[in-house]
């Protein structure tokens, strides 16, 4: 029972809603521009969960091996750091999760493209492998990009553009230009969650030579950067809403920005960045709320039946 809890802790289930936000928005766009397919949706969700869990295992392993997770760490204790799982166990868990991800990617590609679109299968197969690589290389290895300040870029690309545009393409087999606005919105909000994490861990990351964007630019500039992430995400969503406005229901998703802007005010008021940990959950869940409301702003309930 203790080992099961340790693996659940390593999986960091609280990160899953944020990772699924792009899939929900991409599915909403698929419904707007094409169709809805339960099989694609289910396997897109399972594949995304697989990627996120793999990333969380690798993050725990990479930061633990490098010594970044130590007594100076502010956030929740990691399983490697706490001794609940050792190095070999975590490495084994990463390998198993990679195999599961590959199986899920193959199933997703089959239900999306069948055997008729070889070029799409090859493209998305490559993107699937790239996603696994990105999940691992964030903290693992000497060239871990999370230690060089590139984490924000990868989160924006994979959670935002690839997550939204990619999942929409699975349904529609086409890319529509306006869909980049909600994709950018999700990407920026997801980057905001990572930025909060890095603001919270500023001191410990600096001591561990983990050169995140915040370590490079400092807390003050990091807060300005965070404000820009939130405000630009809102502007992008506002543009998309205006382009697709037909009635009041097409504005419901904007309600999610109320707690997001409340979070922004709180973030600017906090002096001690260590106290920002609760804000991660608020922004992540608000982003997921936005994704759910976005679906019902532009799709009918009967599409789900």
PyMOL commands that set and color helices and strands:
alter all, ss='L'
color gray80, all
select helices_A, chain A and resi 2-11+13-33+38-66+79-82+87-113+118-137+145-147+151-172+179-200+202-207+213-217+219-243+248-269+273-298+301-304
alter helices_A, ss='H'
color red, helices_A
deselect
rebuild
show_as cartoon
